[in-house]
Amino acid sequence: MAVYVIVELKITDPEGFAEYREKVSPQIAKNCGRDVVRGAQVENLEGDS
């Protein structure tokens, strides 16, 4: 079963996020996860944001 997760983050603790990223990336890969798109600019097409 495919699952897609869409996240837009505002990182307020770059050092903490770097530590998190180091720990979570191997777990995602271990479970066959992968990034489809990473670091793309978000364009709001509808509604307020």
Secondary structure, DSSP 8 states (H G I E B T S, - for coil): -----------S-HHHHHHHHHHHHHHHHHTT---SS-S------SS--
